[in-house]
Amino acid sequence: AAGVIQSPRHLIKEKRETATLKCYPIPRHDTVYWYQQGPGQDPQFLISFYEKMQSDKGSIPDRFSAQQFSDYHSELNMSSLELGDSALYFCASSSGAPQETQYFGPGTRLLVL
Amino acid sequence: GNSVTQMEGPVTLSEEAFLTINCTYTATGYPSLFWYVQYPGEGLQLLLKATKADDKGSNKGFEATYRKETTSFHLEKGSVQVSDSAVYFCALLTGGGNKLTFGTGTQLKVEL
């Protein structure tokens, strides 16, 4: 079965640079979620989109922005990167119905030097 | 607000031992409950879920029962294998929002 696809899988950036993470949801899933997992931490919700509109917002820094496109893929844009942004970034998708199961991608590991 | 509390790890067991990882939650309304597993260097995989009280989720020999009266969703497996070594996250999802709230994760190490 098709799963959530994330790219790139690994990314190394310098401080103050920008990064763009991409997420391709499971086919026919219309909702995308972004989570950030720091080393040894539990995943923290950043932001979600339903039918191309932002549906919920968590602890996402103002330096980050995201959007969902007409084909339902999503991009997380991160600017002015800081050392503390080094983390595993997960995308998950679901069908959008209330309390529907979220399926996670393999994650993008971002290292900021 | 919503919160999930898991037993601290690491939990170290011998192969074929019985496993219990405790999870309790606080939530408004009637949440759905999940266990996700994260193998070393990999992403989060859904292990099992339960959507209402007294439901039992099960998968790959793991099971957990949604206990509303004790607000718990403990993970159990009768006989663990070395390949079960991973970090296990308990999580909840409420109908009012669509973000998962995770526990801090419990690392399981299974030795021969």
Interface residues (C-beta under 8 A of the other chain):
Chain A: T31 Y33 Y35 Q41 D42 P43 F45 S48 Y50 S55 D56 G58 F90 A92 S94 P98 Q99 T101 Q102 Y103 F104 G105 P106 G107
Chain B: P31 S32 F34 Y36 E42 G43 L44 Q45 L46 K49 T51 F89 L93 T94 G95 G97 N98 K99 L100 T101 F102 G103 T104 G105
